Amino acid sequence: MTKIGVLGLQGAFREHIRSVEASGAEGIIVKRVEQLDDLDGLIIPGGESTTMRRLIDKYNFLEPLREFGKQGKPIFGTCAGMILLASEIAGTDNVHLGLMDIKVERNAFGRQRESFETDLDIKGVAEGYNAVFIRAPYILEVGPEVDVLATHQDKIVLAQQGHLLACAFHPELTDDHRLTAHFVEMVEESRKSLAS
Ligand code: GLN
């Protein structure tokens, strides 16, 4: 069975496990670096990116996570996880994993809209997808290899670059598992091609 880890240092990781399992893969909470070796793909959940980074450093995850992505293993960053994947964060020189060619802005929808739900059309994946945004970032700029999969109010909220997927919202908080299922498919494809 395809094994998908969910980084379990902080944030909404348990709900992701439920969504991964509903999509037909095995979900594993990842708390130690050694667990990465055994995985076909990884989800970095929402939470607080600065807190998650502190814990990534504390448990020596930074280089192993970069290595995981560079091997071509799929990573799905959601909300704070998207910020961790980005190569650039607006207003700061800080970069965390820097794996994906996107520039993001934190808390970008503004205080008056701390959280909201909306229906998104996701290119090639789903129409009328119920997306939950919580103090959400969005993507300001994408590199040439990045495919924009969804926007909300003209802001990019979901993008894919080969084996990397990033969204500004929380796909694990509803019973609509179509986006997680898309990631599971990406992982199954990569598993086949990495094995051959
Ligand atoms: N605002 C958070 C951050 O900057 C992200 C919010 C979330 O993951 N729900 O890390």
Boltz pocket constraint, residues with backbone or C-beta under 6 A from the ligand:
constraints:
  - pocket:
      binder: B
      contacts: [[A, 45], [A, 46], [A, 47], [A, 48], [A, 49], [A, 50], [A, 78], [A, 79], [A, 80], [A, 81], [A, 83], [A, 106], [A, 107], [A, 134], [A, 135], [A, 136], [A, 137], [A, 168]]
      max_distance: 6.0
